[in-house]
């Protein structure tokens, strides 16, 4: 005989109600403010930087191996057949493909490593048009505002660039950072090119835009971002250009007990930033191509 559940048993088995978004956002803000009040927890320690450096060395070894062949140059081409077909189809519809490297942000002593890869397809574009946007270092806010507030090409020697950018992130709270990068471009062949960017300076700006604006000492700040490396891959096809960007960043860690609340918030920022960058690159190239076509008519 099948026993019927009583009303009390049904009530016990019902899932707990979800927390309203506004309340969760308020809790995140309170918890984040508590974190920021603990200056000792936001110091970039030597062992943290050393662990990040080791991770990057291993990751870059894999990246170099991947881009050594046209068959594996793009991460989407290394996916199982069904997943690859699905990813290519979504890219063809103008969507952004994003994948996390690892199940969660990697915890290291005093910090978190965030590793994501994403791709976009730009129909009808050429490599020259795409690189013209990505390498327009004096005018990056034209394409990547509001995340990029200002930018400047500091120097160039052939395929090596040194650039600066003021970055702004806003999600419940706002962070402004002045950053500098060494960037190198290369190619596997005429249709497969790449660009590697390594941050050399990251300084958080306090009271940005106000009378008391000043840079905090590097590595002694709120820990929003301590390092950011990006690895771009560009592939020319008869239909357009595939753009792929792999981003590895370092932020402060999350104290024990707050991971359930702050963890998803911290992990969402690198993903959303990468998606924004790819979408903006696609839009910028398409807008430039449209303007060029109008001018030639």
Secondary structure, 3 states (H helix, E strand, C coil): CCCCCCHHHHHHHCCCCCCCHHHHHHHHHHHHHHHHCCHHHHECCHHHHHHHHHHHHHHHHHHHHHCCCCCCCCHHHHCCHHHHHHHHHHHHCCCCEEEECCCCCEEECCEEEEEEEEEEEEECCCHHHHHHHHCCCCCCHHHHCCCEEEEEEEEEECCEEEEEEEEEEECCCEEEEEEEEEEEEEEEECCEEEEEEEEEEEEEEECCCCCCCEECCCCECCCCCCEEEEEEEEEECCCEEEEEEEEEEEEECCCCCCHHHHHHHHHHHHHHHHHHHHHHHHHHHHHHHHHHHHHHC
